[in-house]
Amino acid sequence: MADRDPGKPRLSERHIKQRTKNWILLLTIIGICVLFFAITIVRFGGAGVLPGAPR
């Protein structure tokens, strides 16, 4: 029978739920940043930023 590691504390159900919420919030924030970045690239895309780009 495998006992749990005595050096590692057991997390309560509340801590596990909070950790899950934190991960969901982090992924949501990263997703919004990626979305804004993509919208910015599409809106300014090909605006003559690169040398030799057609106008």
HTML snippet that shows the backbone in 3Dmol.js (N, CA, C, O; Angstrom):
<script src="https://3Dmol.org/build/3Dmol-min.js"></script>
<div id="view" style="width:600px;height:400px;position:relative"></div>
<script>
const pdb = `
ATOM      1  N   MET A   1       0.846  -1.165   0.000  1.00  0.00           N
ATOM      2  CA  MET A   1       0.000   0.000   0.000  1.00  0.00           C
ATOM      3  C   MET A   1       0.894   1.232   0.000  1.00  0.00           C
ATOM      4  O   MET A   1       1.821   1.330   0.804  1.00  0.00           O
ATOM      5  N   ALA A   2       0.620   2.164  -0.893  1.00  0.00           N
ATOM      6  CA  ALA A   2       1.430   3.379  -1.025  1.00  0.00           C
ATOM      7  C   ALA A   2       0.881   4.469  -0.118  1.00  0.00           C
ATOM      8  O   ALA A   2      -0.252   4.924  -0.277  1.00  0.00           O
ATOM      9  N   ASP A   3       1.709   4.877   0.836  1.00  0.00           N
ATOM     10  CA  ASP A   3       1.326   5.994   1.697  1.00  0.00           C
ATOM     11  C   ASP A   3       1.731   7.293   1.020  1.00  0.00           C
ATOM     12  O   ASP A   3       2.636   7.330   0.187  1.00  0.00           O
ATOM     13  N   ARG A   4       1.025   8.371   1.406  1.00  0.00           N
ATOM     14  CA  ARG A   4       1.367   9.662   0.811  1.00  0.00           C
ATOM     15  C   ARG A   4       2.689  10.150   1.377  1.00  0.00           C
ATOM     16  O   ARG A   4       3.089   9.737   2.466  1.00  0.00           O
ATOM     17  N   ASP A   5       3.364  11.018   0.654  1.00  0.00           N
ATOM     18  CA  ASP A   5       4.658  11.570   1.058  1.00  0.00           C
ATOM     19  C   ASP A   5       4.483  12.416   2.317  1.00  0.00           C
ATOM     20  O   ASP A   5       3.720  13.381   2.296  1.00  0.00           O
ATOM     21  N   PRO A   6       5.168  12.081   3.416  1.00  0.00           N
ATOM     22  CA  PRO A   6       4.978  12.847   4.652  1.00  0.00           C
ATOM     23  C   PRO A   6       5.506  14.279   4.562  1.00  0.00           C
ATOM     24  O   PRO A   6       5.101  15.129   5.355  1.00  0.00           O
ATOM     25  N   GLY A   7       6.386  14.558   3.628  1.00  0.00           N
ATOM     26  CA  GLY A   7       6.928  15.907   3.481  1.00  0.00           C
ATOM     27  C   GLY A   7       6.028  16.823   2.678  1.00  0.00           C
ATOM     28  O   GLY A   7       6.271  18.027   2.604  1.00  0.00           O
ATOM     29  N   LYS A   8       4.995  16.265   2.079  1.00  0.00           N
ATOM     30  CA  LYS A   8       4.089  17.044   1.228  1.00  0.00           C
ATOM     31  C   LYS A   8       2.738  17.172   1.925  1.00  0.00           C
ATOM     32  O   LYS A   8       2.083  16.165   2.191  1.00  0.00           O
ATOM     33  N   PRO A   9       2.314  18.403   2.224  1.00  0.00           N
ATOM     34  CA  PRO A   9       1.030  18.549   2.922  1.00  0.00           C
ATOM     35  C   PRO A   9      -0.155  18.191   2.025  1.00  0.00           C
ATOM     36  O   PRO A   9      -0.104  18.381   0.810  1.00  0.00           O
ATOM     37  N   ARG A  10      -1.202  17.680   2.628  1.00  0.00           N
ATOM     38  CA  ARG A  10      -2.412  17.322   1.895  1.00  0.00           C
ATOM     39  C   ARG A  10      -3.255  18.577   1.715  1.00  0.00           C
ATOM     40  O   ARG A  10      -3.526  19.300   2.674  1.00  0.00           O
ATOM     41  N   LEU A  11      -3.666  18.825   0.480  1.00  0.00           N
ATOM     42  CA  LEU A  11      -4.471  20.006   0.188  1.00  0.00           C
ATOM     43  C   LEU A  11      -5.940  19.720   0.469  1.00  0.00           C
ATOM     44  O   LEU A  11      -6.445  18.638   0.170  1.00  0.00           O
ATOM     45  N   SER A  12      -6.607  20.698   1.042  1.00  0.00           N
ATOM     46  CA  SER A  12      -8.030  20.546   1.298  1.00  0.00           C
ATOM     47  C   SER A  12      -8.803  20.745  -0.007  1.00  0.00           C
ATOM     48  O   SER A  12      -8.265  21.220  -1.007  1.00  0.00           O
ATOM     49  N   GLU A  13     -10.066  20.372   0.038  1.00  0.00           N
ATOM     50  CA  GLU A  13     -10.930  20.524  -1.143  1.00  0.00           C
ATOM     51  C   GLU A  13     -11.021  21.989  -1.556  1.00  0.00           C
ATOM     52  O   GLU A  13     -11.065  22.303  -2.746  1.00  0.00           O
ATOM     53  N   ARG A  14     -11.048  22.882  -0.571  1.00  0.00           N
ATOM     54  CA  ARG A  14     -11.137  24.323  -0.857  1.00  0.00           C
ATOM     55  C   ARG A  14      -9.888  24.814  -1.598  1.00  0.00           C
ATOM     56  O   ARG A  14      -9.985  25.605  -2.536  1.00  0.00           O
ATOM     57  N   HIS A  15      -8.714  24.335  -1.167  1.00  0.00           N
ATOM     58  CA  HIS A  15      -7.479  24.748  -1.838  1.00  0.00           C
ATOM     59  C   HIS A  15      -7.427  24.228  -3.276  1.00  0.00           C
ATOM     60  O   HIS A  15      -6.957  24.920  -4.179  1.00  0.00           O
ATOM     61  N   ILE A  16      -7.906  23.022  -3.474  1.00  0.00           N
ATOM     62  CA  ILE A  16      -7.913  22.451  -4.826  1.00  0.00           C
ATOM     63  C   ILE A  16      -8.844  23.251  -5.740  1.00  0.00           C
ATOM     64  O   ILE A  16      -8.496  23.524  -6.888  1.00  0.00           O
ATOM     65  N   LYS A  17     -10.025  23.629  -5.239  1.00  0.00           N
ATOM     66  CA  LYS A  17     -10.957  24.428  -6.038  1.00  0.00           C
ATOM     67  C   LYS A  17     -10.365  25.799  -6.355  1.00  0.00           C
ATOM     68  O   LYS A  17     -10.495  26.292  -7.476  1.00  0.00           O
ATOM     69  N   GLN A  18      -9.712  26.415  -5.363  1.00  0.00           N
ATOM     70  CA  GLN A  18      -9.115  27.732  -5.590  1.00  0.00           C
ATOM     71  C   GLN A  18      -7.985  27.648  -6.611  1.00  0.00           C
ATOM     72  O   GLN A  18      -7.842  28.533  -7.454  1.00  0.00           O
ATOM     73  N   ARG A  19      -7.190  26.596  -6.538  1.00  0.00           N
ATOM     74  CA  ARG A  19      -6.103  26.413  -7.496  1.00  0.00           C
ATOM     75  C   ARG A  19      -6.665  26.268  -8.910  1.00  0.00           C
ATOM     76  O   ARG A  19      -6.114  26.823  -9.860  1.00  0.00           O
ATOM     77  N   THR A  20      -7.769  25.516  -9.048  1.00  0.00           N
ATOM     78  CA  THR A  20      -8.406  25.357 -10.354  1.00  0.00           C
ATOM     79  C   THR A  20      -8.916  26.694 -10.876  1.00  0.00           C
ATOM     80  O   THR A  20      -8.743  27.006 -12.054  1.00  0.00           O
ATOM     81  N   LYS A  21      -9.546  27.489 -10.005  1.00  0.00           N
ATOM     82  CA  LYS A  21     -10.029  28.813 -10.417  1.00  0.00           C
ATOM     83  C   LYS A  21      -8.877  29.702 -10.849  1.00  0.00           C
ATOM     84  O   LYS A  21      -8.997  30.446 -11.822  1.00  0.00           O
ATOM     85  N   ASN A  22      -7.758  29.631 -10.132  1.00  0.00           N
ATOM     86  CA  ASN A  22      -6.593  30.442 -10.481  1.00  0.00           C
ATOM     87  C   ASN A  22      -6.055  30.072 -11.863  1.00  0.00           C
ATOM     88  O   ASN A  22      -5.701  30.950 -12.650  1.00  0.00           O
ATOM     89  N   TRP A  23      -5.994  28.772 -12.157  1.00  0.00           N
ATOM     90  CA  TRP A  23      -5.517  28.339 -13.468  1.00  0.00           C
ATOM     91  C   TRP A  23      -6.469  28.794 -14.586  1.00  0.00           C
ATOM     92  O   TRP A  23      -6.026  29.220 -15.652  1.00  0.00           O
ATOM     93  N   ILE A  24      -7.770  28.699 -14.328  1.00  0.00           N
ATOM     94  CA  ILE A  24      -8.751  29.134 -15.326  1.00  0.00           C
ATOM     95  C   ILE A  24      -8.610  30.634 -15.570  1.00  0.00           C
ATOM     96  O   ILE A  24      -8.666  31.082 -16.715  1.00  0.00           O
ATOM     97  N   LEU A  25      -8.426  31.415 -14.499  1.00  0.00           N
ATOM     98  CA  LEU A  25      -8.246  32.856 -14.642  1.00  0.00           C
ATOM     99  C   LEU A  25      -6.973  33.174 -15.420  1.00  0.00           C
ATOM    100  O   LEU A  25      -6.983  34.045 -16.290  1.00  0.00           O
ATOM    101  N   LEU A  26      -5.889  32.485 -15.119  1.00  0.00           N
ATOM    102  CA  LEU A  26      -4.633  32.701 -15.841  1.00  0.00           C
ATOM    103  C   LEU A  26      -4.802  32.402 -17.334  1.00  0.00           C
ATOM    104  O   LEU A  26      -4.366  33.188 -18.175  1.00  0.00           O
ATOM    105  N   LEU A  27      -5.424  31.283 -17.662  1.00  0.00           N
ATOM    106  CA  LEU A  27      -5.627  30.922 -19.065  1.00  0.00           C
ATOM    107  C   LEU A  27      -6.550  31.913 -19.771  1.00  0.00           C
ATOM    108  O   LEU A  27      -6.365  32.195 -20.955  1.00  0.00           O
ATOM    109  N   THR A  28      -7.535  32.439 -19.058  1.00  0.00           N
ATOM    110  CA  THR A  28      -8.430  33.443 -19.635  1.00  0.00           C
ATOM    111  C   THR A  28      -7.667  34.725 -19.952  1.00  0.00           C
ATOM    112  O   THR A  28      -7.837  35.299 -21.028  1.00  0.00           O
ATOM    113  N   ILE A  29      -6.834  35.173 -19.028  1.00  0.00           N
ATOM    114  CA  ILE A  29      -6.051  36.387 -19.252  1.00  0.00           C
ATOM    115  C   ILE A  29      -5.092  36.204 -20.418  1.00  0.00           C
ATOM    116  O   ILE A  29      -4.959  37.096 -21.256  1.00  0.00           O
ATOM    117  N   ILE A  30      -4.424  35.059 -20.481  1.00  0.00           N
ATOM    118  CA  ILE A  30      -3.511  34.790 -21.604  1.00  0.00           C
ATOM    119  C   ILE A  30      -4.292  34.746 -22.915  1.00  0.00           C
ATOM    120  O   ILE A  30      -3.821  35.259 -23.931  1.00  0.00           O
ATOM    121  N   GLY A  31      -5.476  34.142 -22.904  1.00  0.00           N
ATOM    122  CA  GLY A  31      -6.300  34.083 -24.115  1.00  0.00           C
ATOM    123  C   GLY A  31      -6.716  35.462 -24.596  1.00  0.00           C
ATOM    124  O   GLY A  31      -6.708  35.729 -25.798  1.00  0.00           O
ATOM    125  N   ILE A  32      -7.079  36.342 -23.669  1.00  0.00           N
ATOM    126  CA  ILE A  32      -7.464  37.709 -24.043  1.00  0.00           C
ATOM    127  C   ILE A  32      -6.269  38.451 -24.630  1.00  0.00           C
ATOM    128  O   ILE A  32      -6.410  39.179 -25.612  1.00  0.00           O
ATOM    129  N   CYS A  33      -5.084  38.268 -24.028  1.00  0.00           N
ATOM    130  CA  CYS A  33      -3.878  38.912 -24.564  1.00  0.00           C
ATOM    131  C   CYS A  33      -3.571  38.436 -25.982  1.00  0.00           C
ATOM    132  O   CYS A  33      -3.241  39.238 -26.856  1.00  0.00           O
ATOM    133  N   VAL A  34      -3.680  37.142 -26.201  1.00  0.00           N
ATOM    134  CA  VAL A  34      -3.440  36.596 -27.544  1.00  0.00           C
ATOM    135  C   VAL A  34      -4.472  37.124 -28.528  1.00  0.00           C
ATOM    136  O   VAL A  34      -4.136  37.441 -29.669  1.00  0.00           O
ATOM    137  N   LEU A  35      -5.725  37.222 -28.097  1.00  0.00           N
ATOM    138  CA  LEU A  35      -6.781  37.742 -28.960  1.00  0.00           C
ATOM    139  C   LEU A  35      -6.507  39.197 -29.348  1.00  0.00           C
ATOM    140  O   LEU A  35      -6.609  39.554 -30.522  1.00  0.00           O
ATOM    141  N   PHE A  36      -6.162  40.036 -28.370  1.00  0.00           N
ATOM    142  CA  PHE A  36      -5.840  41.436 -28.670  1.00  0.00           C
ATOM    143  C   PHE A  36      -4.636  41.538 -29.592  1.00  0.00           C
ATOM    144  O   PHE A  36      -4.624  42.360 -30.508  1.00  0.00           O
ATOM    145  N   PHE A  37      -3.618  40.705 -29.360  1.00  0.00           N
ATOM    146  CA  PHE A  37      -2.434  40.710 -30.221  1.00  0.00           C
ATOM    147  C   PHE A  37      -2.820  40.342 -31.656  1.00  0.00           C
ATOM    148  O   PHE A  37      -2.367  40.979 -32.608  1.00  0.00           O
ATOM    149  N   ALA A  38      -3.656  39.315 -31.806  1.00  0.00           N
ATOM    150  CA  ALA A  38      -4.069  38.877 -33.141  1.00  0.00           C
ATOM    151  C   ALA A  38      -4.899  39.965 -33.829  1.00  0.00           C
ATOM    152  O   ALA A  38      -4.716  40.224 -35.019  1.00  0.00           O
ATOM    153  N   ILE A  39      -5.804  40.597 -33.089  1.00  0.00           N
ATOM    154  CA  ILE A  39      -6.608  41.676 -33.676  1.00  0.00           C
ATOM    155  C   ILE A  39      -5.715  42.826 -34.121  1.00  0.00           C
ATOM    156  O   ILE A  39      -5.920  43.399 -35.191  1.00  0.00           O
ATOM    157  N   THR A  40      -4.720  43.163 -33.298  1.00  0.00           N
ATOM    158  CA  THR A  40      -3.795  44.239 -33.650  1.00  0.00           C
ATOM    159  C   THR A  40      -3.014  43.899 -34.905  1.00  0.00           C
ATOM    160  O   THR A  40      -2.851  44.752 -35.777  1.00  0.00           O
ATOM    161  N   ILE A  41      -2.527  42.674 -35.015  1.00  0.00           N
ATOM    162  CA  ILE A  41      -1.768  42.264 -36.199  1.00  0.00           C
ATOM    163  C   ILE A  41      -2.659  42.324 -37.437  1.00  0.00           C
ATOM    164  O   ILE A  41      -2.212  42.776 -38.491  1.00  0.00           O
ATOM    165  N   VAL A  42      -3.902  41.879 -37.331  1.00  0.00           N
ATOM    166  CA  VAL A  42      -4.812  41.893 -38.481  1.00  0.00           C
ATOM    167  C   VAL A  42      -5.141  43.330 -38.882  1.00  0.00           C
ATOM    168  O   VAL A  42      -5.158  43.652 -40.070  1.00  0.00           O
ATOM    169  N   ARG A  43      -5.401  44.195 -37.903  1.00  0.00           N
ATOM    170  CA  ARG A  43      -5.773  45.579 -38.222  1.00  0.00           C
ATOM    171  C   ARG A  43      -4.617  46.367 -38.818  1.00  0.00           C
ATOM    172  O   ARG A  43      -4.819  47.166 -39.733  1.00  0.00           O
ATOM    173  N   PHE A  44      -3.398  46.150 -38.305  1.00  0.00           N
ATOM    174  CA  PHE A  44      -2.241  46.883 -38.807  1.00  0.00           C
ATOM    175  C   PHE A  44      -1.440  46.055 -39.813  1.00  0.00           C
ATOM    176  O   PHE A  44      -0.432  46.528 -40.338  1.00  0.00           O
ATOM    177  N   GLY A  45      -1.866  44.857 -40.079  1.00  0.00           N
ATOM    178  CA  GLY A  45      -1.132  43.970 -40.964  1.00  0.00           C
ATOM    179  C   GLY A  45      -0.951  44.549 -42.362  1.00  0.00           C
ATOM    180  O   GLY A  45      -1.903  45.025 -42.980  1.00  0.00           O
ATOM    181  N   GLY A  46       0.279  44.501 -42.845  1.00  0.00           N
ATOM    182  CA  GLY A  46       0.575  44.994 -44.185  1.00  0.00           C
ATOM    183  C   GLY A  46       0.456  46.480 -44.324  1.00  0.00           C
ATOM    184  O   GLY A  46       0.161  46.970 -45.414  1.00  0.00           O
ATOM    185  N   ALA A  47       0.675  47.222 -43.257  1.00  0.00           N
ATOM    186  CA  ALA A  47       0.547  48.678 -43.299  1.00  0.00           C
ATOM    187  C   ALA A  47       1.850  49.333 -43.726  1.00  0.00           C
ATOM    188  O   ALA A  47       2.092  50.498 -43.408  1.00  0.00           O
ATOM    189  N   GLY A  48       2.683  48.606 -44.436  1.00  0.00           N
ATOM    190  CA  GLY A  48       3.925  49.185 -44.910  1.00  0.00           C
ATOM    191  C   GLY A  48       5.014  49.228 -43.851  1.00  0.00           C
ATOM    192  O   GLY A  48       5.948  50.024 -43.942  1.00  0.00           O
ATOM    193  N   VAL A  49       4.895  48.395 -42.876  1.00  0.00           N
ATOM    194  CA  VAL A  49       5.901  48.373 -41.805  1.00  0.00           C
ATOM    195  C   VAL A  49       7.180  47.742 -42.302  1.00  0.00           C
ATOM    196  O   VAL A  49       8.274  48.205 -41.977  1.00  0.00           O
ATOM    197  N   LEU A  50       7.054  46.696 -43.082  1.00  0.00           N
ATOM    198  CA  LEU A  50       8.232  46.018 -43.601  1.00  0.00           C
ATOM    199  C   LEU A  50       8.747  46.719 -44.848  1.00  0.00           C
ATOM    200  O   LEU A  50       7.956  47.182 -45.670  1.00  0.00           O
ATOM    201  N   PRO A  51      10.082  46.805 -44.999  1.00  0.00           N
ATOM    202  CA  PRO A  51      10.633  47.422 -46.220  1.00  0.00           C
ATOM    203  C   PRO A  51      10.204  46.632 -47.457  1.00  0.00           C
ATOM    204  O   PRO A  51      10.257  45.402 -47.474  1.00  0.00           O
ATOM    205  N   GLY A  52       9.794  47.335 -48.450  1.00  0.00           N
ATOM    206  CA  GLY A  52       9.394  46.701 -49.707  1.00  0.00           C
ATOM    207  C   GLY A  52       7.986  46.162 -49.678  1.00  0.00           C
ATOM    208  O   GLY A  52       7.571  45.503 -50.632  1.00  0.00           O
ATOM    209  N   ALA A  53       7.235  46.412 -48.626  1.00  0.00           N
ATOM    210  CA  ALA A  53       5.853  45.915 -48.558  1.00  0.00           C
ATOM    211  C   ALA A  53       4.982  46.738 -49.500  1.00  0.00           C
ATOM    212  O   ALA A  53       5.143  47.956 -49.585  1.00  0.00           O
ATOM    213  N   PRO A  54       4.067  46.091 -50.202  1.00  0.00           N
ATOM    214  CA  PRO A  54       3.170  46.838 -51.097  1.00  0.00           C
ATOM    215  C   PRO A  54       2.234  47.746 -50.292  1.00  0.00           C
ATOM    216  O   PRO A  54       1.823  47.428 -49.176  1.00  0.00           O
ATOM    217  N   ARG A  55       1.925  48.860 -50.895  1.00  0.00           N
ATOM    218  CA  ARG A  55       1.058  49.833 -50.195  1.00  0.00           C
ATOM    219  C   ARG A  55      -0.357  49.754 -50.691  1.00  0.00           C
ATOM    220  O   ARG A  55      -1.220  50.495 -50.218  1.00  0.00           O
TER     221      ARG A  55
END
`;
const viewer = $3Dmol.createViewer("view");
viewer.addModel(pdb, "pdb");
viewer.setStyle({}, {cartoon: {color: "spectrum"}});
viewer.zoomTo();
viewer.render();
</script>
